[in-house]
Amino acid sequence: MKGFLKREDDFQQRRVHLADLTDEQLKERFWNLLEEVVDPLLDLAKTHTSPAVERSVLLRMGFSSLEAQPLVDGAIDRGLIGHGAGHVVYKVAQAKNLDIRTAGLELIEGKHWDDAVTMFKGGVK
């Protein structure tokens, strides 16, 4: 086969450090390595969001896409997006003794945003 590179078979060399491990030890090693890969992703997800992610959360909370967009925009405009648009709606609902949907619809109408800013930027989370 002209033009193809032949890969040297170095499997036996690369597996030397694993050769004496039992199946259970190999499984444990696998899960430890997996955690090393996934943990930074989870940390990143906890500290970073996007408007698309926030709209998705609001959709799962029962809002339509037409309702989710102004909630996300409102959170962005007020510097609250890092707390999560759904979290803002939830906390307003708790504080005002409203159901989540009513709180969201009232936020869309422009109500409660000052309270939300105070709650999140004033240290109540």
N, C-alpha and C positions, 0 to 999 in steps of 0.2 A: 504494500500500500504506500505508494509514493505520496509524500506531502504530509503524512500524519506523524505526529510525535508519539513515540512510544514512552509510556509512563513506566518508570522503574517500579517494581513491586517491593515496597518497603513496609508492608503491613506488619510483618513479623518484628521489625525494628521498632515501629511506632507503638506496638502493643506491649512491649516489654514491661512497662510500668504497671500494666493492668493484668498481666498473665497470672499472677498468684492470687488475685482477688476472687472471692466466692461470688455466686450470683447475687446474694444479698448485699455484699459490699459494692458490687458493680451498680446495683439499683440505688444504693445510698449515694454513691459518687455521682450518678446521673442526676438525682434530684438536687444534690448540693450545687452541681454545676448549673443546672437549670435555674435555681434560685439566684445565682450570681448574675445570670443574664436578665432575668425577669425583674428582680428587685429595683434596679435603676429605672426601668420602664414604669413600674408602679409609682415610684417616687416622682417621676416626671409628670405622670398623669394627675397626681395629687396637687401639684403646684402649677400646672399649666392647663389652659382650656382654650377653646376657640368659639366663635359665634356658632359654628355648625354643631359643635358638641352641645352647647347650651340650648340651641333650638331642639336638638334631639331629646335632651332631658325633658324639656317642656312638653314635647309631643307625648312622651311617655307619662307625663303627669296629667294628660287629658286635654291639653290645649291644641287647637288647630295650628297649622303652619302660619296662617294669617294672624293668629293671636300670638304665637311664639315670637315672631319677628319684632313687634314693638316692645315686648318684654326684654328681649336681648338688647335691642337698641337703647332702651331706657337704662338698663344696667351698665352698658358701655358708657353712655353719656354722663353717668354719675360716678364713674370709676368703681363700680361694684362688680364688674364681670369676673374679677378674680375670685370672688366669693361664690360665684355660680348663680345664674339667673333663677334657676329652680329653687335654690336655697333662699334667695331674696324673697321670692313669692311665699315660700313656706314660712319664713320667719315673720313676714308681714301678716300672714294668716293667723299665726299663733298670737302675735301681739294684739291684733285687732279682733280676736275671737271670731274669725271668719273661716269658712271652708276654703280650701286651696283655690278652687276655680273662681269663687267670688273675689278673693284677694287679687288674683291675677287680672281679672276683668277690671277691677277698680284701679289697679296699677296702669292698665292700658288707657283708662280714662284720665290718667294723670294724678290720681289720688295716692296718698301714702308714700310717695317717693322721698319726701323730706324725712319721714319717720324711718324709712329704710336706710337712708344715708346715715342718720344718727345712730341707728342700731349697729351698723357695720363699721362705720368709721369712728364711732364713739366708744367702741370696745365691747359692745354686746354682740356675741356671736352665737 
